[in-house]
Amino acid sequence: MASYELIVEKQQPDCGGKDPRVLEFQSVETADPVEYVRGLHPNMELDVEQKSNGELVIAVGEGMKRIRYCFTED
């Protein structure tokens, strides 16, 4: 298993001047980040993007209910 720094970015509707993004920072250990996210959202389609800087971005949902999981290996 590998250790990752995980940033979870949740979109929320603009409301009362609040930032429409909510960020959570976590440390996770997993053998496969895609399977990790699939376990959280088993019935949703995943969009997977490997960035040139090594970051793996996995997005689920649509519109204002979109969640992005950004994995960077420790």
C-alpha positions in Angstrom: 0.0 0.0 0.0 1.1 3.5 -0.7 0.5 6.6 1.4 -1.2 9.6 -0.2 -2.1 13.2 0.8 -5.7 13.5 -0.3 -7.6 16.7 -1.0 -11.4 16.3 -1.2 -13.0 19.3 -3.0 -16.8 19.4 -2.7 -18.9 21.8 -4.7 -21.9 23.4 -3.0 -24.5 25.9 -4.2 -23.6 29.6 -3.7 -25.5 30.6 -0.6 -25.2 33.6 1.7 -21.8 34.6 0.5 -20.2 31.3 1.4 -17.4 29.9 -0.8 -19.0 27.3 -3.1 -16.0 24.9 -2.5 -15.4 23.0 0.7 -11.9 21.5 1.0 -10.9 18.6 3.3 -7.4 17.4 3.7 -6.7 13.8 4.6 -3.9 11.2 4.7 -4.9 7.8 3.3 -3.2 4.5 2.6 -4.5 2.5 -0.4 -3.1 0.2 -3.0 -5.4 1.8 -5.7 -6.8 5.3 -5.4 -9.4 4.6 -8.1 -10.8 1.6 -6.2 -10.7 3.7 -2.9 -13.0 6.3 -4.5 -15.1 3.6 -6.2 -15.7 2.2 -2.8 -17.1 5.5 -1.6 -19.3 6.0 -4.7 -20.1 2.4 -6.0 -22.9 3.5 -8.4 -21.3 6.6 -9.9 -19.1 7.0 -13.0 -15.6 8.2 -12.2 -13.6 10.6 -14.3 -9.8 9.9 -13.8 -7.0 12.2 -14.8 -3.3 11.7 -14.2 -1.6 15.1 -14.1 2.0 15.7 -15.4 3.1 16.6 -11.8 2.1 13.1 -10.6 -1.2 14.2 -9.0 -4.1 11.8 -9.6 -7.5 13.5 -9.8 -10.7 11.5 -9.6 -14.0 13.3 -10.1 -17.6 12.0 -9.4 -21.0 13.6 -9.7 -22.4 16.4 -11.9 -23.0 20.1 -11.7 -23.0 21.5 -8.2 -22.9 18.0 -6.7 -19.4 17.3 -8.1 -16.6 16.0 -5.8 -13.0 15.9 -6.8 -10.4 13.6 -5.0 -6.8 14.8 -5.6 -4.2 12.2 -4.6 -0.5 13.0 -4.2 1.8 10.2 -3.2 3.8 10.9 0.0 
